[in-house]
Amino acid sequence: MRILVVGKGGREHALLRALAESPGHPELFCFPGSDAIFEIAQPIVADGLESLVAWMKANAIDLCVAGEESYLVTGEGLANLCQQNAIPCWGPPKESAQLEASKEFAKEFLLRNAIPTARATAVDTLNEAVAAIAGEYPTVLKFDGLAAGKGVAVCPDDASAMAFLDEVFTRRRFGPGRVLVEQCLTGPEVSVFAAIVDDQYLVFTPARDYKRALDGDLGPNTGGMGAVASRRLVSEELMAQIEQEIIRPTVAGLCQEGLPYRGFLYFGLMLTPNGPQVIEYNCRFGDPECQAVMPLVHGDLAAFCLAGAQGELRKDLLTFDDGWSVCVILASAGYPESSRNGDRITGLGNPGEFRVYHAGTRKNTGGDWETHGGRVLAVVAGAATRQEAAAKAHAAADGIHFAGLQHRRDIGILNFD
């Protein structure tokens, strides 16, 4: 089997590692990829989606796997172009990917299908946003479009809200777009992932990520400083409620509204005192949750994704480890406001009982690894208990060094102990 994965970060590195471990040993390709990814997948040259799909067709690619969300909604859409060229794609078409690309689209979908979610108001200007907030804090502000995980702000007061609104409406940090002023929900968060094939689904191992930069959930928001994953993260009773009230209505709503879906769907949930509610959808695996979840998935992921892209949900091809997995992110100097590149990384060696996924690295002219992005590496360890997995992951992270390294020391510990 010949598989092309689209993306370049730690999530795609984790997906490619899992695909490479499939029994059929598929031949792997990646675009745009990275130096680390190209140690397990072959690079290709393309200058856009049309060029990429033409290359896939010319080189008899059996399956395209969408990693990064932006390709699903760019131009005609990755999955749409694949369909036009009879290439199976594990990832939804552009019209369905609006669940992630537009917060307003997702909110309206949730309300139409009576799926629990926070109330919200869409606004076009800073003044409209101030009026919608009406002095009620805390409030949640969401930029309507894609913003690489940086387009949501939980604002405890007027100063923080005005700072975010200034970024959106005055400085246009994310480009043109509306903002959702949303009710602030309270409770622990959980990320639930489902593989969806038309009207069927399979729930993967749930996870919980850590967004704030500093220990104790302090500091600025980031794309994610770590994650913990386990089938035991959510009780059987709560998972049954999530399926009944959120996952099944979502799948049914997609079918009823003519929104085709074959791929991973991420449910970002808040476990409120009134029950689980949807914070957001992502039309792909989360990052860094993917890095925590993938080591717990066993079986033939390559065959599973191909069958799914062709319209068959093969639950028999996968099993899930009952243990725990903890992912610790090592970030570069300056992150999340900026990132410093070119710092030499040492201590990678042979991972042994843990895994290292590369997110923002490159090889220098001397063949050494160096930093090349904000989130540099994901260090992942698993064990039968959460405490043991966390201890192993942090010990492994402590063995890796580069100038300016940042990492939280409470990943897998905070919100549990």
Beta strands, then each sheet from edge to edge (+ up, - down):
strand 1: 2-7
strand 2: 27-32
strand 3: 42-43
strand 4: 63-66
strand 5: 89-90
strand 6: 120-123
strand 7: 139-143
strand 8: 152-155
strand 9: 179-183
strand 10: 189-197
strand 11: 200-203
strand 12: 207-209
strand 13: 212-214
strand 14: 218-221
strand 15: 226-230
strand 16: 262-272
strand 17: 275-282
strand 18: 297-299
strand 19: 318-320
strand 20: 324-331
strand 21: 354-358
strand 22: 361-363
strand 23: 369-371
strand 24: 375-383
sheet 1: 3+ 2+ 1+ 4+ 5+
sheet 2: 6+ 9- 7+ 8-
sheet 3: 11+ 10- 16+ 17-
sheet 4: 12+ 15- 20+ 24- 21+
sheet 5: 13+ 14-
sheet 6: 18+ 19-
sheet 7: 22+ 23-
end
